[in-house]
């Protein structure tokens, strides 16, 4: 089934584009693996601390718990 990104994930991706960053750049900035970073941004997994750090980096509102997970439709 196709998964749909959460509004938070879309906002992060837009902010990354505006900052001329890709997943590798974000991962390096956060000192995380590319796989962990991609998993958080794309909503495959939820880790509160990671979501908070990314939100703070891009000045985004920190979403409610698990609101960042991708939804199946």
mmCIF file of the N, C-alpha and C atoms, coordinates in Angstrom:
data_MODEL
# 
_entry.id   MODEL 
# 
loop_
_atom_site.group_PDB 
_atom_site.id 
_atom_site.type_symbol 
_atom_site.label_atom_id 
_atom_site.label_alt_id 
_atom_site.label_comp_id 
_atom_site.label_asym_id 
_atom_site.label_entity_id 
_atom_site.label_seq_id 
_atom_site.pdbx_PDB_ins_code 
_atom_site.Cartn_x 
_atom_site.Cartn_y 
_atom_site.Cartn_z 
_atom_site.occupancy 
_atom_site.B_iso_or_equiv 
_atom_site.pdbx_formal_charge 
_atom_site.auth_seq_id 
_atom_site.auth_comp_id 
_atom_site.auth_asym_id 
_atom_site.auth_atom_id 
_atom_site.pdbx_PDB_model_num 
ATOM 1   N N  . UNK A 1 1  ? 0.819  -1.189 0.000  1.00 0.00 ? 1  UNK A N  1 
ATOM 2   C CA . UNK A 1 1  ? 0.000  0.000  0.000  1.00 0.00 ? 1  UNK A CA 1 
ATOM 3   C C  . UNK A 1 1  ? 0.863  1.254  0.000  1.00 0.00 ? 1  UNK A C  1 
ATOM 4   N N  . UNK A 1 2  ? 0.354  2.268  -0.612 1.00 0.00 ? 2  UNK A N  1 
ATOM 5   C CA . UNK A 1 2  ? 1.059  3.533  -0.660 1.00 0.00 ? 2  UNK A CA 1 
ATOM 6   C C  . UNK A 1 2  ? 0.905  4.253  0.675  1.00 0.00 ? 2  UNK A C  1 
ATOM 7   N N  . UNK A 1 3  ? 1.987  4.888  1.115  1.00 0.00 ? 3  UNK A N  1 
ATOM 8   C CA . UNK A 1 3  ? 1.949  5.659  2.351  1.00 0.00 ? 3  UNK A CA 1 
ATOM 9   C C  . UNK A 1 3  ? 2.013  7.138  2.005  1.00 0.00 ? 3  UNK A C  1 
ATOM 10  N N  . UNK A 1 4  ? 1.324  7.930  2.802  1.00 0.00 ? 4  UNK A N  1 
ATOM 11  C CA . UNK A 1 4  ? 1.277  9.366  2.602  1.00 0.00 ? 4  UNK A CA 1 
ATOM 12  C C  . UNK A 1 4  ? 2.039  10.060 3.719  1.00 0.00 ? 4  UNK A C  1 
ATOM 13  N N  . UNK A 1 5  ? 2.868  11.009 3.350  1.00 0.00 ? 5  UNK A N  1 
ATOM 14  C CA . UNK A 1 5  ? 3.667  11.732 4.328  1.00 0.00 ? 5  UNK A CA 1 
ATOM 15  C C  . UNK A 1 5  ? 2.789  12.595 5.221  1.00 0.00 ? 5  UNK A C  1 
ATOM 16  N N  . UNK A 1 6  ? 3.216  12.735 6.464  1.00 0.00 ? 6  UNK A N  1 
ATOM 17  C CA . UNK A 1 6  ? 2.533  13.626 7.401  1.00 0.00 ? 6  UNK A CA 1 
ATOM 18  C C  . UNK A 1 6  ? 2.851  15.074 7.020  1.00 0.00 ? 6  UNK A C  1 
ATOM 19  N N  . UNK A 1 7  ? 2.032  16.010 7.478  1.00 0.00 ? 7  UNK A N  1 
ATOM 20  C CA . UNK A 1 7  ? 2.341  17.424 7.215  1.00 0.00 ? 7  UNK A CA 1 
ATOM 21  C C  . UNK A 1 7  ? 3.724  17.820 7.750  1.00 0.00 ? 7  UNK A C  1 
ATOM 22  N N  . UNK A 1 8  ? 4.122  17.259 8.887  1.00 0.00 ? 8  UNK A N  1 
ATOM 23  C CA . UNK A 1 8  ? 5.445  17.557 9.440  1.00 0.00 ? 8  UNK A CA 1 
ATOM 24  C C  . UNK A 1 8  ? 6.543  17.099 8.486  1.00 0.00 ? 8  UNK A C  1 
ATOM 25  N N  . UNK A 1 9  ? 6.415  15.900 7.947  1.00 0.00 ? 9  UNK A N  1 
ATOM 26  C CA . UNK A 1 9  ? 7.417  15.380 7.014  1.00 0.00 ? 9  UNK A CA 1 
ATOM 27  C C  . UNK A 1 9  ? 7.522  16.272 5.781  1.00 0.00 ? 9  UNK A C  1 
ATOM 28  N N  . UNK A 1 10 ? 6.386  16.711 5.280  1.00 0.00 ? 10 UNK A N  1 
ATOM 29  C CA . UNK A 1 10 ? 6.389  17.601 4.114  1.00 0.00 ? 10 UNK A CA 1 
ATOM 30  C C  . UNK A 1 10 ? 7.074  18.922 4.445  1.00 0.00 ? 10 UNK A C  1 
ATOM 31  N N  . UNK A 1 11 ? 6.792  19.464 5.638  1.00 0.00 ? 11 UNK A N  1 
ATOM 32  C CA . UNK A 1 11 ? 7.423  20.722 6.049  1.00 0.00 ? 11 UNK A CA 1 
ATOM 33  C C  . UNK A 1 11 ? 8.939  20.567 6.180  1.00 0.00 ? 11 UNK A C  1 
ATOM 34  N N  . UNK A 1 12 ? 9.382  19.438 6.714  1.00 0.00 ? 12 UNK A N  1 
ATOM 35  C CA . UNK A 1 12 ? 10.821 19.187 6.849  1.00 0.00 ? 12 UNK A CA 1 
ATOM 36  C C  . UNK A 1 12 ? 11.462 19.107 5.470  1.00 0.00 ? 12 UNK A C  1 
ATOM 37  N N  . UNK A 1 13 ? 10.834 18.391 4.556  1.00 0.00 ? 13 UNK A N  1 
ATOM 38  C CA . UNK A 1 13 ? 11.394 18.264 3.206  1.00 0.00 ? 13 UNK A CA 1 
ATOM 39  C C  . UNK A 1 13 ? 11.473 19.628 2.514  1.00 0.00 ? 13 UNK A C  1 
ATOM 40  N N  . UNK A 1 14 ? 10.448 20.465 2.693  1.00 0.00 ? 14 UNK A N  1 
ATOM 41  C CA . UNK A 1 14 ? 10.469 21.811 2.115  1.00 0.00 ? 14 UNK A CA 1 
ATOM 42  C C  . UNK A 1 14 ? 11.594 22.641 2.731  1.00 0.00 ? 14 UNK A C  1 
ATOM 43  N N  . UNK A 1 15 ? 11.749 22.533 4.053  1.00 0.00 ? 15 UNK A N  1 
ATOM 44  C CA . UNK A 1 15 ? 12.808 23.277 4.738  1.00 0.00 ? 15 UNK A CA 1 
ATOM 45  C C  . UNK A 1 15 ? 14.189 22.805 4.285  1.00 0.00 ? 15 UNK A C  1 
ATOM 46  N N  . UNK A 1 16 ? 14.330 21.519 4.057  1.00 0.00 ? 16 UNK A N  1 
ATOM 47  C CA . UNK A 1 16 ? 15.602 20.988 3.564  1.00 0.00 ? 16 UNK A CA 1 
ATOM 48  C C  . UNK A 1 16 ? 15.906 21.542 2.175  1.00 0.00 ? 16 UNK A C  1 
ATOM 49  N N  . UNK A 1 17 ? 14.907 21.625 1.326  1.00 0.00 ? 17 UNK A N  1 
ATOM 50  C CA . UNK A 1 17 ? 15.099 22.188 -0.016 1.00 0.00 ? 17 UNK A CA 1 
ATOM 51  C C  . UNK A 1 17 ? 15.506 23.655 0.092  1.00 0.00 ? 17 UNK A C  1 
ATOM 52  N N  . UNK A 1 18 ? 14.794 24.415 0.945  1.00 0.00 ? 18 UNK A N  1 
ATOM 53  C CA . UNK A 1 18 ? 15.116 25.832 1.123  1.00 0.00 ? 18 UNK A CA 1 
ATOM 54  C C  . UNK A 1 18 ? 16.542 26.028 1.643  1.00 0.00 ? 18 UNK A C  1 
ATOM 55  N N  . UNK A 1 19 ? 16.997 25.094 2.468  1.00 0.00 ? 19 UNK A N  1 
ATOM 56  C CA . UNK A 1 19 ? 18.353 25.176 3.028  1.00 0.00 ? 19 UNK A CA 1 
ATOM 57  C C  . UNK A 1 19 ? 19.385 24.503 2.126  1.00 0.00 ? 19 UNK A C  1 
ATOM 58  N N  . UNK A 1 20 ? 18.938 24.029 0.973  1.00 0.00 ? 20 UNK A N  1 
ATOM 59  C CA . UNK A 1 20 ? 19.811 23.334 0.020  1.00 0.00 ? 20 UNK A CA 1 
ATOM 60  C C  . UNK A 1 20 ? 20.516 22.148 0.686  1.00 0.00 ? 20 UNK A C  1 
ATOM 61  N N  . UNK A 1 21 ? 19.722 21.364 1.431  1.00 0.00 ? 21 UNK A N  1 
ATOM 62  C CA . UNK A 1 21 ? 20.240 20.191 2.137  1.00 0.00 ? 21 UNK A CA 1 
ATOM 63  C C  . UNK A 1 21 ? 19.583 18.939 1.586  1.00 0.00 ? 21 UNK A C  1 
ATOM 64  N N  . UNK A 1 22 ? 20.317 17.828 1.647  1.00 0.00 ? 22 UNK A N  1 
ATOM 65  C CA . UNK A 1 22 ? 19.698 16.539 1.366  1.00 0.00 ? 22 UNK A CA 1 
ATOM 66  C C  . UNK A 1 22 ? 19.778 15.703 2.646  1.00 0.00 ? 22 UNK A C  1 
ATOM 67  N N  . UNK A 1 23 ? 19.315 14.479 2.581  1.00 0.00 ? 23 UNK A N  1 
ATOM 68  C CA . UNK A 1 23 ? 19.285 13.624 3.767  1.00 0.00 ? 23 UNK A CA 1 
ATOM 69  C C  . UNK A 1 23 ? 20.682 13.403 4.327  1.00 0.00 ? 23 UNK A C  1 
ATOM 70  N N  . UNK A 1 24 ? 21.663 13.265 3.454  1.00 0.00 ? 24 UNK A N  1 
ATOM 71  C CA . UNK A 1 24 ? 23.041 13.084 3.921  1.00 0.00 ? 24 UNK A CA 1 
ATOM 72  C C  . UNK A 1 24 ? 23.534 14.299 4.699  1.00 0.00 ? 24 UNK A C  1 
ATOM 73  N N  . UNK A 1 25 ? 23.197 15.493 4.223  1.00 0.00 ? 25 UNK A N  1 
ATOM 74  C CA . UNK A 1 25 ? 23.604 16.721 4.910  1.00 0.00 ? 25 UNK A CA 1 
ATOM 75  C C  . UNK A 1 25 ? 22.948 16.823 6.286  1.00 0.00 ? 25 UNK A C  1 
ATOM 76  N N  . UNK A 1 26 ? 21.651 16.534 6.339  1.00 0.00 ? 26 UNK A N  1 
ATOM 77  C CA . UNK A 1 26 ? 20.930 16.591 7.610  1.00 0.00 ? 26 UNK A CA 1 
ATOM 78  C C  . UNK A 1 26 ? 21.490 15.555 8.585  1.00 0.00 ? 26 UNK A C  1 
ATOM 79  N N  . UNK A 1 27 ? 21.749 14.366 8.090  1.00 0.00 ? 27 UNK A N  1 
ATOM 80  C CA . UNK A 1 27 ? 22.306 13.307 8.938  1.00 0.00 ? 27 UNK A CA 1 
ATOM 81  C C  . UNK A 1 27 ? 23.664 13.725 9.507  1.00 0.00 ? 27 UNK A C  1 
ATOM 82  N N  . UNK A 1 28 ? 24.498 14.315 8.675  1.00 0.00 ? 28 UNK A N  1 
ATOM 83  C CA . UNK A 1 28 ? 25.818 14.756 9.133  1.00 0.00 ? 28 UNK A CA 1 
ATOM 84  C C  . UNK A 1 28 ? 25.692 15.858 10.185 1.00 0.00 ? 28 UNK A C  1 
ATOM 85  N N  . UNK A 1 29 ? 24.773 16.789 9.960  1.00 0.00 ? 29 UNK A N  1 
ATOM 86  C CA . UNK A 1 29 ? 24.566 17.888 10.908 1.00 0.00 ? 29 UNK A CA 1 
ATOM 87  C C  . UNK A 1 29 ? 24.087 17.370 12.260 1.00 0.00 ? 29 UNK A C  1 
ATOM 88  N N  . UNK A 1 30 ? 23.258 16.332 12.244 1.00 0.00 ? 30 UNK A N  1 
ATOM 89  C CA . UNK A 1 30 ? 22.697 15.770 13.476 1.00 0.00 ? 30 UNK A CA 1 
ATOM 90  C C  . UNK A 1 30 ? 23.584 14.674 14.089 1.00 0.00 ? 30 UNK A C  1 
ATOM 91  N N  . UNK A 1 31 ? 24.616 14.264 13.359 1.00 0.00 ? 31 UNK A N  1 
ATOM 92  C CA . UNK A 1 31 ? 25.490 13.154 13.789 1.00 0.00 ? 31 UNK A CA 1 
ATOM 93  C C  . UNK A 1 31 ? 24.715 11.846 13.904 1.00 0.00 ? 31 UNK A C  1 
ATOM 94  N N  . UNK A 1 32 ? 23.820 11.618 12.953 1.00 0.00 ? 32 UNK A N  1 
ATOM 95  C CA . UNK A 1 32 ? 23.038 10.385 12.879 1.00 0.00 ? 32 UNK A CA 1 
ATOM 96  C C  . UNK A 1 32 ? 23.396 9.681  11.578 1.00 0.00 ? 32 UNK A C  1 
ATOM 97  N N  . UNK A 1 33 ? 22.978 8.431  11.461 1.00 0.00 ? 33 UNK A N  1 
ATOM 98  C CA . UNK A 1 33 ? 23.156 7.732  10.192 1.00 0.00 ? 33 UNK A CA 1 
ATOM 99  C C  . UNK A 1 33 ? 22.142 8.266  9.176  1.00 0.00 ? 33 UNK A C  1 
ATOM 100 N N  . UNK A 1 34 ? 22.470 8.115  7.901  1.00 0.00 ? 34 UNK A N  1 
ATOM 101 C CA . UNK A 1 34 ? 21.542 8.529  6.859  1.00 0.00 ? 34 UNK A CA 1 
ATOM 102 C C  . UNK A 1 34 ? 20.254 7.731  6.954  1.00 0.00 ? 34 UNK A C  1 
ATOM 103 N N  . UNK A 1 35 ? 20.367 6.451  7.295  1.00 0.00 ? 35 UNK A N  1 
ATOM 104 C CA . UNK A 1 35 ? 19.194 5.584  7.375  1.00 0.00 ? 35 UNK A CA 1 
ATOM 105 C C  . UNK A 1 35 ? 18.247 6.035  8.487  1.00 0.00 ? 35 UNK A C  1 
ATOM 106 N N  . UNK A 1 36 ? 18.788 6.372  9.645  1.00 0.00 ? 36 UNK A N  1 
ATOM 107 C CA . UNK A 1 36 ? 17.953 6.844  10.762 1.00 0.00 ? 36 UNK A CA 1 
ATOM 108 C C  . UNK A 1 36 ? 17.269 8.153  10.380 1.00 0.00 ? 36 UNK A C  1 
ATOM 109 N N  . UNK A 1 37 ? 18.036 9.060  9.802  1.00 0.00 ? 37 UNK A N  1 
ATOM 110 C CA . UNK A 1 37 ? 17.500 10.362 9.413  1.00 0.00 ? 37 UNK A CA 1 
ATOM 111 C C  . UNK A 1 37 ? 16.380 10.205 8.396  1.00 0.00 ? 37 UNK A C  1 
ATOM 112 N N  . UNK A 1 38 ? 16.591 9.395  7.385  1.00 0.00 ? 38 UNK A N  1 
ATOM 113 C CA . UNK A 1 38 ? 15.579 9.154  6.360  1.00 0.00 ? 38 UNK A CA 1 
ATOM 114 C C  . UNK A 1 38 ? 14.324 8.535  6.964  1.00 0.00 ? 38 UNK A C  1 
ATOM 115 N N  . UNK A 1 39 ? 14.506 7.609  7.872  1.00 0.00 ? 39 UNK A N  1 
ATOM 116 C CA . UNK A 1 39 ? 13.381 6.930  8.507  1.00 0.00 ? 39 UNK A CA 1 
ATOM 117 C C  . UNK A 1 39 ? 12.521 7.905  9.307  1.00 0.00 ? 39 UNK A C  1 
ATOM 118 N N  . UNK A 1 40 ? 13.149 8.839  9.995  1.00 0.00 ? 40 UNK A N  1 
ATOM 119 C CA . UNK A 1 40 ? 12.415 9.843  10.773 1.00 0.00 ? 40 UNK A CA 1 
ATOM 120 C C  . UNK A 1 40 ? 11.699 10.815 9.833  1.00 0.00 ? 40 UNK A C  1 
ATOM 121 N N  . UNK A 1 41 ? 12.427 11.365 8.866  1.00 0.00 ? 41 UNK A N  1 
ATOM 122 C CA . UNK A 1 41 ? 11.857 12.369 7.958  1.00 0.00 ? 41 UNK A CA 1 
ATOM 123 C C  . UNK A 1 41 ? 10.711 11.790 7.138  1.00 0.00 ? 41 UNK A C  1 
ATOM 124 N N  . UNK A 1 42 ? 10.839 10.548 6.706  1.00 0.00 ? 42 UNK A N  1 
ATOM 125 C CA . UNK A 1 42 ? 9.803  9.934  5.871  1.00 0.00 ? 42 UNK A CA 1 
ATOM 126 C C  . UNK A 1 42 ? 8.691  9.251  6.660  1.00 0.00 ? 42 UNK A C  1 
ATOM 127 N N  . UNK A 1 43 ? 8.755  9.328  7.986  1.00 0.00 ? 43 UNK A N  1 
ATOM 128 C CA . UNK A 1 43 ? 7.657  8.827  8.808  1.00 0.00 ? 43 UNK A CA 1 
ATOM 129 C C  . UNK A 1 43 ? 7.590  7.322  8.968  1.00 0.00 ? 43 UNK A C  1 
ATOM 130 N N  . UNK A 1 44 ? 8.699  6.634  8.731  1.00 0.00 ? 44 UNK A N  1 
ATOM 131 C CA . UNK A 1 44 ? 8.686  5.180  8.930  1.00 0.00 ? 44 UNK A CA 1 
ATOM 132 C C  . UNK A 1 44 ? 8.823  4.820  10.401 1.00 0.00 ? 44 UNK A C  1 
ATOM 133 N N  . UNK A 1 45 ? 9.563  5.646  11.146 1.00 0.00 ? 45 UNK A N  1 
ATOM 134 C CA . UNK A 1 45 ? 9.718  5.438  12.582 1.00 0.00 ? 45 UNK A CA 1 
ATOM 135 C C  . UNK A 1 45 ? 9.520  6.758  13.306 1.00 0.00 ? 45 UNK A C  1 
ATOM 136 N N  . UNK A 1 46 ? 9.270  6.656  14.603 1.00 0.00 ? 46 UNK A N  1 
ATOM 137 C CA . UNK A 1 46 ? 9.103  7.851  15.430 1.00 0.00 ? 46 UNK A CA 1 
ATOM 138 C C  . UNK A 1 46 ? 10.082 7.781  16.588 1.00 0.00 ? 46 UNK A C  1 
ATOM 139 N N  . UNK A 1 47 ? 10.848 8.828  16.772 1.00 0.00 ? 47 UNK A N  1 
ATOM 140 C CA . UNK A 1 47 ? 11.740 8.960  17.920 1.00 0.00 ? 47 UNK A CA 1 
ATOM 141 C C  . UNK A 1 47 ? 11.620 10.414 18.369 1.00 0.00 ? 47 UNK A C  1 
ATOM 142 N N  . UNK A 1 48 ? 11.027 10.611 19.536 1.00 0.00 ? 48 UNK A N  1 
ATOM 143 C CA . UNK A 1 48 ? 10.683 11.955 20.006 1.00 0.00 ? 48 UNK A CA 1 
ATOM 144 C C  . UNK A 1 48 ? 11.870 12.918 19.988 1.00 0.00 ? 48 UNK A C  1 
ATOM 145 N N  . UNK A 1 49 ? 13.002 12.471 20.477 1.00 0.00 ? 49 UNK A N  1 
ATOM 146 C CA . UNK A 1 49 ? 14.170 13.349 20.533 1.00 0.00 ? 49 UNK A CA 1 
ATOM 147 C C  . UNK A 1 49 ? 14.621 13.764 19.130 1.00 0.00 ? 49 UNK A C  1 
ATOM 148 N N  . UNK A 1 50 ? 14.616 12.834 18.201 1.00 0.00 ? 50 UNK A N  1 
ATOM 149 C CA . UNK A 1 50 ? 15.026 13.135 16.822 1.00 0.00 ? 50 UNK A CA 1 
ATOM 150 C C  . UNK A 1 50 ? 14.062 14.112 16.169 1.00 0.00 ? 50 UNK A C  1 
ATOM 151 N N  . UNK A 1 51 ? 12.768 13.880 16.355 1.00 0.00 ? 51 UNK A N  1 
ATOM 152 C CA . UNK A 1 51 ? 11.750 14.775 15.783 1.00 0.00 ? 51 UNK A CA 1 
ATOM 153 C C  . UNK A 1 51 ? 11.912 16.179 16.369 1.00 0.00 ? 51 UNK A C  1 
ATOM 154 N N  . UNK A 1 52 ? 12.151 16.265 17.666 1.00 0.00 ? 52 UNK A N  1 
ATOM 155 C CA . UNK A 1 52 ? 12.323 17.566 18.317 1.00 0.00 ? 52 UNK A CA 1 
ATOM 156 C C  . UNK A 1 52 ? 13.546 18.305 17.777 1.00 0.00 ? 52 UNK A C  1 
ATOM 157 N N  . UNK A 1 53 ? 14.655 17.600 17.605 1.00 0.00 ? 53 UNK A N  1 
ATOM 158 C CA . UNK A 1 53 ? 15.881 18.234 17.105 1.00 0.00 ? 53 UNK A CA 1 
ATOM 159 C C  . UNK A 1 53 ? 15.701 18.752 15.682 1.00 0.00 ? 53 UNK A C  1 
ATOM 160 N N  . UNK A 1 54 ? 15.066 17.958 14.834 1.00 0.00 ? 54 UNK A N  1 
ATOM 161 C CA . UNK A 1 54 ? 14.830 18.394 13.452 1.00 0.00 ? 54 UNK A CA 1 
ATOM 162 C C  . UNK A 1 54 ? 13.887 19.593 13.442 1.00 0.00 ? 54 UNK A C  1 
ATOM 163 N N  . UNK A 1 55 ? 12.838 19.534 14.255 1.00 0.00 ? 55 UNK A N  1 
ATOM 164 C CA . UNK A 1 55 ? 11.880 20.643 14.328 1.00 0.00 ? 55 UNK A CA 1 
ATOM 165 C C  . UNK A 1 55 ? 12.568 21.926 14.772 1.00 0.00 ? 55 UNK A C  1 
ATOM 166 N N  . UNK A 1 56 ? 13.425 21.832 15.775 1.00 0.00 ? 56 UNK A N  1 
ATOM 167 C CA . UNK A 1 56 ? 14.141 23.012 16.262 1.00 0.00 ? 56 UNK A CA 1 
ATOM 168 C C  . UNK A 1 56 ? 15.103 23.556 15.214 1.00 0.00 ? 56 UNK A C  1 
ATOM 169 N N  . UNK A 1 57 ? 15.779 22.679 14.500 1.00 0.00 ? 57 UNK A N  1 
ATOM 170 C CA . UNK A 1 57 ? 16.721 23.108 13.468 1.00 0.00 ? 57 UNK A CA 1 
ATOM 171 C C  . UNK A 1 57 ? 16.031 23.960 12.408 1.00 0.00 ? 57 UNK A C  1 
ATOM 172 N N  . UNK A 1 58 ? 14.842 23.538 11.996 1.00 0.00 ? 58 UNK A N  1 
ATOM 173 C CA . UNK A 1 58 ? 14.127 24.234 10.929 1.00 0.00 ? 58 UNK A CA 1 
ATOM 174 C C  . UNK A 1 58 ? 13.036 25.172 11.447 1.00 0.00 ? 58 UNK A C  1 
ATOM 175 N N  . UNK A 1 59 ? 13.019 25.433 12.752 1.00 0.00 ? 59 UNK A N  1 
ATOM 176 C CA . UNK A 1 59 ? 12.020 26.317 13.365 1.00 0.00 ? 59 UNK A CA 1 
ATOM 177 C C  . UNK A 1 59 ? 10.594 25.884 13.049 1.00 0.00 ? 59 UNK A C  1 
ATOM 178 N N  . UNK A 1 60 ? 10.353 24.579 13.174 1.00 0.00 ? 60 UNK A N  1 
ATOM 179 C CA . UNK A 1 60 ? 9.021  24.028 12.958 1.00 0.00 ? 60 UNK A CA 1 
ATOM 180 C C  . UNK A 1 60 ? 8.393  23.710 14.305 1.00 0.00 ? 60 UNK A C  1 
ATOM 181 N N  . UNK A 1 61 ? 7.068  23.744 14.338 1.00 0.00 ? 61 UNK A N  1 
ATOM 182 C CA . UNK A 1 61 ? 6.357  23.360 15.554 1.00 0.00 ? 61 UNK A CA 1 
ATOM 183 C C  . UNK A 1 61 ? 6.600  21.876 15.823 1.00 0.00 ? 61 UNK A C  1 
ATOM 184 N N  . UNK A 1 62 ? 6.883  21.548 17.069 1.00 0.00 ? 62 UNK A N  1 
ATOM 185 C CA . UNK A 1 62 ? 7.090  20.144 17.434 1.00 0.00 ? 62 UNK A CA 1 
ATOM 186 C C  . UNK A 1 62 ? 5.718  19.474 17.473 1.00 0.00 ? 62 UNK A C  1 
ATOM 187 N N  . UNK A 1 63 ? 5.522  18.459 16.637 1.00 0.00 ? 63 UNK A N  1 
ATOM 188 C CA . UNK A 1 63 ? 4.198  17.836 16.530 1.00 0.00 ? 63 UNK A CA 1 
ATOM 189 C C  . UNK A 1 63 ? 3.896  16.917 17.713 1.00 0.00 ? 63 UNK A C  1 
ATOM 190 N N  . UNK A 1 64 ? 2.608  16.597 17.903 1.00 0.00 ? 64 UNK A N  1 
ATOM 191 C CA . UNK A 1 64 ? 2.244  15.635 18.945 1.00 0.00 ? 64 UNK A CA 1 
ATOM 192 C C  . UNK A 1 64 ? 2.901  14.286 18.671 1.00 0.00 ? 64 UNK A C  1 
ATOM 193 N N  . UNK A 1 65 ? 3.025  13.491 19.714 1.00 0.00 ? 65 UNK A N  1 
ATOM 194 C CA . UNK A 1 65 ? 3.670  12.185 19.587 1.00 0.00 ? 65 UNK A CA 1 
ATOM 195 C C  . UNK A 1 65 ? 3.039  11.354 18.477 1.00 0.00 ? 65 UNK A C  1 
ATOM 196 N N  . UNK A 1 66 ? 3.885  10.768 17.676 1.00 0.00 ? 66 UNK A N  1 
ATOM 197 C CA . UNK A 1 66 ? 3.548  9.875  16.561 1.00 0.00 ? 66 UNK A CA 1 
ATOM 198 C C  . UNK A 1 66 ? 2.752  10.548 15.439 1.00 0.00 ? 66 UNK A C  1 
ATOM 199 N N  . UNK A 1 67 ? 2.593  11.865 15.481 1.00 0.00 ? 67 UNK A N  1 
ATOM 200 C CA . UNK A 1 67 ? 1.895  12.575 14.404 1.00 0.00 ? 67 UNK A CA 1 
ATOM 201 C C  . UNK A 1 67 ? 2.747  12.653 13.146 1.00 0.00 ? 67 UNK A C  1 
ATOM 202 N N  . UNK A 1 68 ? 4.010  12.278 13.253 1.00 0.00 ? 68 UNK A N  1 
ATOM 203 C CA . UNK A 1 68 ? 4.916  12.359 12.106 1.00 0.00 ? 68 UNK A CA 1 
ATOM 204 C C  . UNK A 1 68 ? 4.918  11.091 11.268 1.00 0.00 ? 68 UNK A C  1 
ATOM 205 N N  . UNK A 1 69 ? 4.270  10.046 11.744 1.00 0.00 ? 69 UNK A N  1 
ATOM 206 C CA . UNK A 1 69 ? 4.295  8.779  11.018 1.00 0.00 ? 69 UNK A CA 1 
ATOM 207 C C  . UNK A 1 69 ? 3.480  8.859  9.734  1.00 0.00 ? 69 UNK A C  1 
ATOM 208 N N  . UNK A 1 70 ? 3.975  8.199  8.698  1.00 0.00 ? 70 UNK A N  1 
ATOM 209 C CA . UNK A 1 70 ? 3.264  8.141  7.419  1.00 0.00 ? 70 UNK A CA 1 
ATOM 210 C C  . UNK A 1 70 ? 1.993  7.315  7.598  1.00 0.00 ? 70 UNK A C  1 
ATOM 211 N N  . UNK A 1 71 ? 0.975  7.664  6.864  1.00 0.00 ? 71 UNK A N  1 
ATOM 212 C CA . UNK A 1 71 ? -0.313 6.971  6.952  1.00 0.00 ? 71 UNK A CA 1 
ATOM 213 C C  . UNK A 1 71 ? -0.560 6.176  5.680  1.00 0.00 ? 71 UNK A C  1 
ATOM 214 N N  . UNK A 1 72 ? -1.153 5.009  5.842  1.00 0.00 ? 72 UNK A N  1 
ATOM 215 C CA . UNK A 1 72 ? -1.561 4.216  4.680  1.00 0.00 ? 72 UNK A CA 1 
ATOM 216 C C  . UNK A 1 72 ? -2.932 4.685  4.237  1.00 0.00 ? 72 UNK A C  1 
ATOM 217 N N  . UNK A 1 73 ? -3.149 4.605  2.941  1.00 0.00 ? 73 UNK A N  1 
ATOM 218 C CA . UNK A 1 73 ? -4.451 5.012  2.432  1.00 0.00 ? 73 UNK A CA 1 
ATOM 219 C C  . UNK A 1 73 ? -5.036 3.945  1.578  1.00 0.00 ? 73 UNK A C  1 
# 
